[in-house]
Amino acid sequence: MVIEWKSMLFVLVVLGIMVGVVKLLEKKFNLKAETKRKLIHMSMGFTMLTFPYIFTSTWSVGILAGIALVIMYLLKNTGLKKTLGTVLFDVERKSLGEVFFILSVFFIFYLSQGNPVSYSIPILILTLADSTAALVGKSYGKNKLNENNEDAKSFEGSFMFFMVAFMCTLVPLLLFTEVGREETLVISTIIGLNVAIIEMISHTGNDNLLIPLTSYAFLATHLTLNTHDLRRNLIILAVMYVIIMIVNKIKVFSKLATVEVLVVGYLTIILYGLYAVIPPALLFLTALTLPRLNTKEKENVYDSRIIETNILIGIAICGIVAITGWKKEFFMTYATCYSMHLIMNTYIRLRYYFDFSDFKSVVLAVLKGLVCIFLPSMLIQKLVFGEVMDYVLIFMVVMQIACGIAAYVSRANVKKEEFSVDNGYYNTRIILALTIITGTVVYITNMLGA
């Protein structure tokens, strides 16, 4: 294990100097909190771009990330907050952006194995596109995209994000790789559109983690594709966009919620496969049907965070599958996760909007999850992978029944009047626990079978 202390010291000194410079500018020009934050953001980003050239060890970057997190903690939670800490922590909104930034740099360096192009494009997008979009959106953003309690987003800011992300991908690919011009244009367009949407739906600073990770995922999965496959993916993205715009006519979803569905669908396809989009699509199509929305439900507008609570675990499984290649082994675990979300959502609807009894709500919710998502997924498993493990499927059915019971037990934590974000995250924690149990059983079963 090689620890490159000199390189680590160089980075810490440079960042320390930049903090001092921004502090001086703050005193001289009375900089706004967001301006100071973005200056530090860009300074960190440009400094991190040197990593492939000054570090060869992932351990060194990991230790540096740990030191940086400790420094951030001290700046935020000690007396330093009123002095040096003002350059980062003067913003009123709640944000973990600085923590996510540090973590994302480590993850991208680890995933790219220090490859300059694969590493630099996600960091460039995070450094330039995110900062530019924020400044343009605040200064010139007039066409607001956010609704309800979603973070403020504008068309102008998002369009600028797309343009900068497009250029941050296009230029490095043209200058430093042998990727063809048409392929480079298509890849840059796909990455620019998708990460712009991800920036739209981000909140509490999680864009500092989501933007680089998804940029890397899109880059890694598209660089190996030929021209025909890239054109096909662009057509798929366009068709999905048209479908989402049609769905947007249903006023029960916010604008950001509908575009979130678009990027989730495309991300699922490239990480797992076209067939893998069926379980989340079935959840999206059936969650607010069977039974149809009643008058009180039509008053609700489900925002991007509600959608987020329903797709987090599924996207995480897609990422695990993309890294491990365990598509066959984990498909039914993946499908069961979405089935359990449908069970939770249906229980809430039947119990609180249709006034069904607890027992009837649980039974019908479990049946709906099994019929609408689990059984179709079993057919996909059989058609795509050629086998279905009966005893494991029985265990998955038990887990879905357990999810229905958990919905009943946790009913005191569910507001009667709405699907709230807090309720969504509470239910997601329950589903996460059941999914981890299911995935563990599947993994052990496969290991023993092998």
Phi and psi in degrees as a GROMACS rama.xvg file:
@    title "Ramachandran Plot"
@    xaxis  label "Phi"
@    yaxis  label "Psi"
@TYPE xy
-98.4929  125.556  VAL-2
-109.946  116.675  ILE-3
-93.7639  80.9542  GLU-4
-64.8686  -37.3556  TRP-5
-63.1744  -41.9085  LYS-6
-66.4294  -39.2286  SER-7
-63.6139  -43.912  MET-8
-63.4149  -39.962  LEU-9
-58.4313  -46.6816  PHE-10
-62.9792  -45.9642  VAL-11
-63.5948  -39.3161  LEU-12
-65.8318  -44.9212  VAL-13
-60.2063  -46.2356  VAL-14
-66.2369  -36.683  LEU-15
-62.5513  -42.4826  GLY-16
-61.5107  -42.0164  ILE-17
-64.9735  -38.6253  MET-18
-61.9948  -42.6716  VAL-19
-63.3452  -41.7175  GLY-20
-62.2136  -45.9239  VAL-21
-63.979  -35.8031  VAL-22
-63.45  -41.2591  LYS-23
-65.8769  -41.7454  LEU-24
-63.5207  -35.6966  LEU-25
-60.8095  -44.6196  GLU-26
-68.7285  -37.7979  LYS-27
-78.9165  -39.486  LYS-28
-113.297  3.75256  PHE-29
53.0188  53.9945  ASN-30
-62.1007  145.49  LEU-31
-70.4395  157.804  LYS-32
-60.143  -43.2219  ALA-33
-68.4443  -34.8725  GLU-34
-65.2142  -44.6814  THR-35
-60.8552  -43.5191  LYS-36
-62.5224  -42.4151  ARG-37
-71.5185  -32.1717  LYS-38
-63.6179  -42.8685  LEU-39
-66.3003  -40.855  ILE-40
-56.33  -48.7337  HIS-41
-70.3295  -37.1873  MET-42
-62.4537  -44.6091  SER-43
-61.7087  -44.114  MET-44
-60.6767  -47.7311  GLY-45
-65.592  -35.331  PHE-46
-66.1093  -41.3989  THR-47
-66.8831  -22.6779  MET-48
-63.9397  -18.4063  LEU-49
-80.5408  -10.5452  THR-50
-55.1253  -44.7091  PHE-51
-61.9397  -18.5985  PRO-52
-99.1434  -19.7291  TYR-53
-114.645  -11.0217  ILE-54
-121.919  139.568  PHE-55
-117.467  -11.5911  THR-56
-112.103  127.805  SER-57
-64.6118  -32.5769  THR-58
-58.8155  -41.6782  TRP-59
-62.2795  -43.8178  SER-60
-66.0106  -38.5448  VAL-61
-63.8859  -43.2779  GLY-62
-65.252  -41.6009  ILE-63
-61.0917  -40.5203  LEU-64
-62.3702  -41.4516  ALA-65
-62.319  -43.4556  GLY-66
-62.3677  -42.6404  ILE-67
-62.858  -38.9109  ALA-68
-64.7074  -38.6559  LEU-69
-63.7091  -43.5416  VAL-70
-61.4392  -43.566  ILE-71
-60.3411  -41.1662  MET-72
-62.4763  -43.6272  TYR-73
-65.6163  -39.3153  LEU-74
-66.2387  -28.8966  LEU-75
-93.3824  -28.7557  LYS-76
-120.674  9.8945  ASN-77
-125.624  -172.093  THR-78
-63.1871  -16.5362  GLY-79
-65.3596  -18.7221  LEU-80
-60.6665  -32.5897  LYS-81
-83.6744  -7.33984  LYS-82
-114.251  -92.8579  THR-83
-67.6793  -30.222  LEU-84
-65.513  -16.048  GLY-85
-67.6505  -20.4142  THR-86
-70.8648  -19.5386  VAL-87
-117.264  -32.3491  LEU-88
-115.433  29.3257  PHE-89
-88.1819  -13.292  ASP-90
-68.4995  144.105  VAL-91
-79.3827  -31.267  GLU-92
-70.506  150.75  ARG-93
-74.9107  128.563  LYS-94
-152.427  140.133  SER-95
-112.521  24.1258  LEU-96
-56.8802  -40.4223  GLY-97
-65.2392  -36.1669  GLU-98
-69.0935  -46.443  VAL-99
-63.0946  -35.282  PHE-100
-60.2468  -49.3934  PHE-101
-62.3513  -44.6763  ILE-102
-63.8714  -40.2559  LEU-103
-65.1817  -38.2172  SER-104
-61.5053  -43.8365  VAL-105
-63.1492  -47.3601  PHE-106
-61.1682  -43.5822  PHE-107
-67.243  -39.4996  ILE-108
-62.9946  -41.2505  PHE-109
-65.7373  -47.2869  TYR-110
-67.4285  -38.8532  LEU-111
-82.4368  -8.66657  SER-112
54.6176  34.2376  GLN-113
75.676  10.001  GLY-114
-65.2052  122.35  ASN-115
-56.7894  -41.6676  PRO-116
-73.6428  -50.3809  VAL-117
-62.452  -31.6149  SER-118
-79.8386  -43.6214  TYR-119
-71.6344  -36.2124  SER-120
-61.8863  -50.3512  ILE-121
-60.4295  -39.154  PRO-122
-70.1415  -37.2799  ILE-123
-61.6535  -45.2211  LEU-124
-61.1684  -44.2193  ILE-125
-63.0623  -41.1447  LEU-126
-72.1213  -48.7225  THR-127
-93.8391  -49.71  LEU-128
-65.452  -44.8211  ALA-129
-63.3817  -46.4294  ASP-130
-65.761  -44.0841  SER-131
-62.8303  -44.5734  THR-132
-61.5052  -41.7878  ALA-133
-63.843  -45.0401  ALA-134
-69.3261  -41.9086  LEU-135
-67.0429  -42.8882  VAL-136
-60.4875  -42.0899  GLY-137
-71.4939  -34.6413  LYS-138
-85.9811  -37.4644  SER-139
-125.863  -1.69147  TYR-140
-69.9883  112.352  GLY-141
-113.239  -30.2717  LYS-142
-94.7467  93.3582  ASN-143
-74.587  140.25  LYS-144
-104.475  -20.8948  LEU-145
-80.5082  150.677  ASN-146
-135.688  167.662  GLU-147
52.4734  -128.129  ASN-148
-102.983  20.3677  ASN-149
-68.9339  150.98  GLU-150
-61.2353  146.226  ASP-151
-62.7022  123.745  ALA-152
-136.93  147.479  LYS-153
-129.742  157.65  SER-154
-63.2347  -40.5725  PHE-155
-61.927  -45.6894  GLU-156
-64.7554  -41.2513  GLY-157
-68.7005  -38.2786  SER-158
-64.2315  -41.7403  PHE-159
-64.513  -37.6452  MET-160
-59.9427  -45.8832  PHE-161
-58.5177  -47.1234  PHE-162
-62.3401  -44.3805  MET-163
-69.7374  -41.826  VAL-164
-62.9416  -38.6353  ALA-165
-58.9294  -47.2273  PHE-166
-70.4453  -35.858  MET-167
-65.0981  -24.1892  CYS-168
-90.3252  -44.074  THR-169
-61.9675  -51.1628  LEU-170
-62.8172  -50.6238  VAL-171
-61.2607  -39.1165  PRO-172
-65.4751  -39.2003  LEU-173
-69.6993  -39.641  LEU-174
-85.0747  -32.5243  LEU-175
-120.598  5.65371  PHE-176
-132.455  172.454  THR-177
-100.723  14.5539  GLU-178
-64.2775  136.114  VAL-179
-64.569  163.212  GLY-180
-65.1477  -44.9535  ARG-181
-63.4639  -44.9812  GLU-182
-59.9375  -40.9215  GLU-183
-63.3603  -41.6533  THR-184
-62.3559  -44.4711  LEU-185
-66.3294  -46.579  VAL-186
-60.7857  -43.7563  ILE-187
-64.0663  -38.7215  SER-188
-66.0578  -46.201  THR-189
-62.871  -46.3747  ILE-190
-64.8174  -45.1352  ILE-191
-58.8753  -46.1089  GLY-192
-64.3545  -47.3472  LEU-193
-67.9001  -44.3527  ASN-194
-72.6715  -25.6574  VAL-195
-64.3976  -40.2203  ALA-196
-67.0976  -40.2858  ILE-197
-62.3605  -39.1296  ILE-198
-64.6655  -35.6281  GLU-199
-59.3863  -41.7759  MET-200
-94.5069  0.701853  ILE-201
-76.5922  160.807  SER-202
-157.759  163.003  HIS-203
47.5897  34.1394  THR-204
79.8619  4.04005  GLY-205
-72.186  -7.84449  ASN-206
-64.0793  -26.5386  ASP-207
-66.7935  -17.2216  ASN-208
-102.513  -43.8875  LEU-209
-68.8444  -40.9258  LEU-210
-62.4412  -52.5431  ILE-211
-66.9261  -38.0809  PRO-212
-66.1373  -44.0925  LEU-213
-72.9154  -34.1772  THR-214
-59.324  -44.7464  SER-215
-64.3236  -41.5409  TYR-216
-61.4423  -45.8615  ALA-217
-63.2297  -41.7364  PHE-218
-64.7337  -48.6861  LEU-219
-64.0296  -35.271  ALA-220
-83.7338  -19.3723  THR-221
-102.08  -23.6297  HIS-222
-63.9309  -26.6883  LEU-223
-89.8428  -3.24802  THR-224
-84.4916  148.79  LEU-225
-83.9793  175.943  ASN-226
-59.061  -42.7132  THR-227
-60.6978  -45.933  HIS-228
-67.4478  -36.2109  ASP-229
-66.2581  -41.6229  LEU-230
-61.3314  -42.3681  ARG-231
-60.5182  -44.0712  ARG-232
-63.831  -37.4411  ASN-233
-66.5441  -38.3844  LEU-234
-65.6215  -42.3354  ILE-235
-58.5006  -44.7385  ILE-236
-62.3761  -41.3005  LEU-237
-65.6528  -43.0726  ALA-238
-63.2923  -43.5864  VAL-239
-61.374  -37.6662  MET-240
-62.3149  -44.2598  TYR-241
-61.239  -44.5412  VAL-242
-60.9464  -44.4143  ILE-243
-64.5519  -37.6819  ILE-244
-65.5922  -33.4752  MET-245
-67.793  -44.4695  ILE-246
-62.8014  -30.6804  VAL-247
-61.857  -17.8332  ASN-248
-67.0727  -21.4128  LYS-249
-78.1828  111.977  ILE-250
-72.0013  -4.61675  LYS-251
-72.3586  -16.0291  VAL-252
-108.77  140.557  PHE-253
-73.4012  165.254  SER-254
-59.1583  -45.7898  LYS-255
-67.762  -30.7227  LEU-256
-65.4277  -40.3248  ALA-257
-69.915  -38.3471  THR-258
-72.6201  -26.7833  VAL-259
-63.0682  -39.6357  GLU-260
-59.9182  -37.8225  VAL-261
-60.1868  -52.4233  LEU-262
-70.6592  -32.8198  VAL-263
-64.7463  -42.8881  VAL-264
-62.3311  -44.7227  GLY-265
-68.8725  -40.6149  TYR-266
-62.0724  -39.8325  LEU-267
-61.8116  -42.6036  THR-268
-63.0943  -45.1985  ILE-269
-76.9864  -27.5266  ILE-270
-86.2725  -32.4627  LEU-271
-118.514  -49.5421  TYR-272
146.071  162.439  GLY-273
-60.2012  -38.629  LEU-274
-63.9896  -25.8896  TYR-275
-72.5825  -13.2927  ALA-276
-78.4877  -12.608  VAL-277
-66.1002  -48.2248  ILE-278
-57.1944  -49.7008  PRO-279
-65.7149  -32.3755  PRO-280
-64.8296  -40.8222  ALA-281
-65.1633  -38.6961  LEU-282
-61.5453  -46.782  LEU-283
-61.464  -39.2459  PHE-284
-81.4153  -28.2191  LEU-285
-106.752  -13.0827  THR-286
-59.1779  -37.9207  ALA-287
-109.492  22.6973  LEU-288
-129.623  172.018  THR-289
51.0155  69.0505  LEU-290
-84.5803  165.666  PRO-291
-67.8222  159.498  ARG-292
-59.154  134.697  LEU-293
-90.5211  178.858  ASN-294
-59.7887  -42.0943  THR-295
-66.8135  -38.0566  LYS-296
-66.5436  -33.338  GLU-297
-65.3809  -15.2404  LYS-298
-78.2163  -18.634  GLU-299
-77.9152  149.113  ASN-300
-124.111  115.374  VAL-301
-87.2953  117.658  TYR-302
-92.4352  -175.969  ASP-303
-64.1534  -29.2871  SER-304
-72.6962  -31.5355  ARG-305
-63.9613  -44.3891  ILE-306
-60.8747  -42.5219  ILE-307
-57.0847  -42.2015  GLU-308
-64.3829  -22.5269  THR-309
-91.6523  -11.0318  ASN-310
-120.701  -9.06725  ILE-311
-55.0573  -49.8903  LEU-312
-67.637  -41.1378  ILE-313
-61.5905  -43.3164  GLY-314
-66.7612  -37.579  ILE-315
-61.1988  -41.1676  ALA-316
-64.4809  -40.2307  ILE-317
-58.0008  -42.0823  CYS-318
-63.662  -42.7565  GLY-319
-62.4309  -42.6993  ILE-320
-64.5799  -40.4472  VAL-321
-62.2702  -34.8091  ALA-322
-79.2899  -41.4229  ILE-323
-92.4356  -25.7213  THR-324
80.522  11.7672  GLY-325
-86.103  59.8679  TRP-326
-68.7339  -49.4359  LYS-327
-64.8239  -43.13  LYS-328
-65.905  -35.3888  GLU-329
-110.175  6.35064  PHE-330
-63.5056  -44.4304  PHE-331
-71.1554  -29.7282  MET-332
-63.8975  -42.7799  THR-333
-60.1168  -46.9501  TYR-334
-66.5853  -38.6806  ALA-335
-62.1565  -37.1074  THR-336
-58.1979  -46.5467  CYS-337
-69.9953  -33.7969  TYR-338
-62.2775  -40.3885  SER-339
-67.4497  -35.0003  MET-340
-62.8758  -41.0397  HIS-341
-64.3641  -38.3078  LEU-342
-61.667  -47.509  ILE-343
-60.9913  -48.5433  MET-344
-62.5487  -41.1881  ASN-345
-68.3932  -39.3382  THR-346
-58.3692  -46.5712  TYR-347
-60.5867  -44.2752  ILE-348
-62.8912  -49.6706  ARG-349
-67.394  -38.9755  LEU-350
-74.8246  -41.1904  ARG-351
-107.589  -18.7912  TYR-352
-104.364  -25.9199  TYR-353
-113.698  -1.5149  PHE-354
59.0793  36.1545  ASP-355
-74.9805  159.924  PHE-356
-68.736  162.168  SER-357
-59.7618  -46.1221  ASP-358
-63.6186  -45.7959  PHE-359
-65.3376  -38.768  LYS-360
-63.9808  -43.3575  SER-361
-64.307  -47.9892  VAL-362
-61.6454  -48.5145  VAL-363
-67.3904  -35.0757  LEU-364
-65.4634  -44.4064  ALA-365
-64.6556  -42.9783  VAL-366
-61.7537  -40.4898  LEU-367
-64.1361  -43.6412  LYS-368
-60.9367  -43.4549  GLY-369
-66.1625  -45.2638  LEU-370
-75.3786  -42.6337  VAL-371
-82.0821  -28.7655  CYS-372
-124.37  -48.6751  ILE-373
-67.0325  -48.2237  PHE-374
-65.4257  -45.2556  LEU-375
-59.3855  -35.1801  PRO-376
-68.5738  -33.9358  SER-377
-61.1103  -39.5671  MET-378
-65.4475  -41.6885  LEU-379
-62.513  -44.0023  ILE-380
-56.7017  -44.0969  GLN-381
-67.6194  -42.7543  LYS-382
-73.0321  -39.4651  LEU-383
-84.5014  -42.3173  VAL-384
-108.681  -12.3977  PHE-385
80.1265  6.98665  GLY-386
-156.603  151.05  GLU-387
-134.868  123.504  VAL-388
-83.7518  104.796  MET-389
-58.5505  -46.8877  ASP-390
-67.708  -32.0669  TYR-391
-71.4021  -38.7081  VAL-392
-62.6941  -38.3973  LEU-393
-61.5664  -42.4309  ILE-394
-62.2377  -38.5456  PHE-395
-66.0737  -36.76  MET-396
-62.715  -41.5899  VAL-397
-60.6179  -41.2965  VAL-398
-62.9155  -35.992  MET-399
-71.8486  -35.8949  GLN-400
-63.5544  -41.2463  ILE-401
-61.1572  -36.0271  ALA-402
-64.488  -41.9894  CYS-403
-62.0726  -41.4611  GLY-404
-65.6826  -40.4065  ILE-405
-62.0426  -35.8728  ALA-406
-62.0345  -40.1124  ALA-407
-67.6752  -45.9553  TYR-408
-62.9017  -36.2394  VAL-409
-90.8104  12.8402  SER-410
-61.8745  -25.593  ARG-411
-67.6669  -18.9172  ALA-412
-93.215  3.9746  ASN-413
-107.582  123.273  VAL-414
-68.6694  142.484  LYS-415
-75.1295  -26.3696  LYS-416
-91.884  -10.8291  GLU-417
-163.416  163.06  GLU-418
-85.1867  98.3544  PHE-419
-93.1175  163.707  SER-420
-63.8271  -43.0581  VAL-421
-60.1378  -42.9774  ASP-422
-62.216  -41.2446  ASN-423
-61.193  -45.0445  GLY-424
-68.8224  -34.3786  TYR-425
-62.4242  -47.416  TYR-426
-65.9756  -34.399  ASN-427
-63.2282  -36.6815  THR-428
-63.9046  -38.6574  ARG-429
-64.5362  -47.4503  ILE-430
-64.8797  -36.4038  ILE-431
-60.8167  -45.4005  LEU-432
-60.4596  -45.4074  ALA-433
-66.9918  -35.4008  LEU-434
-68.4327  -40.1759  THR-435
-62.4766  -41.9386  ILE-436
-61.562  -46.4078  ILE-437
-62.0578  -47.6074  THR-438
-62.1605  -38.2426  GLY-439
-64.3066  -44.1422  THR-440
-62.0597  -42.8531  VAL-441
-62.7936  -43.7109  VAL-442
-62.7954  -47.5424  TYR-443
-63.6504  -40.5384  ILE-444
-61.3406  -42.9011  THR-445
-67.1589  -38.2754  ASN-446
-64.7929  -42.9251  MET-447
-67.8829  -37.1055  LEU-448
-66.5906  -34.7783  GLY-449
